[in-house]
């Protein structure tokens, strides 16, 4: 029995020694950094949950709007249909933002996060184009300026997406 207890103690001391070798004394800044990281991670999780909740509420609201417009015949009004499309695209934006937050939480590679942000921007700008009405502007020059600005932003986003896909594909090594 003495031999087995001696072995147990030597194993325990090895474990303690190994733990001492792998962990340096923790400084106050290490503790603050860890606490801050846990806080940020908690906020990221809360943001993801909030976006998921917003998406769920939005889907239910859209379904209710559609159900209410069918019996009244408003479902055939192009402005009503456009408002449904606007709401649907807003829901897609919420999903893309949710996926971006989840990518941050999972600490995904930067390329995936950038791609998600670009997709969110494209959806947002397509939404703006779909709901664009010249009557919402005081002058036709203001409407033209807004239309050109939307076009420039969309072209910029498409260019970013193209560059990300073409450069990103060349960065991935061949597995053949």
Secondary structure, DSSP 4 states (H G I P E B T S, - for coil): -HHHHHHHHHHHHHHHHHHHHH-PPPPHHHHHHHHHHHHHHHHHHHHHHHHHHHHHHHHHHHHHHHHHHHHHTGGG-HHHHHHHHHHHHHHHHHHHHHHHHHHHHTT--HHHHHHHHHHHHHHHHHHHHHT--GGGSSSHHHHHHHHHHHHHHHHHHHHHHHHHHHHHHHHSPP--
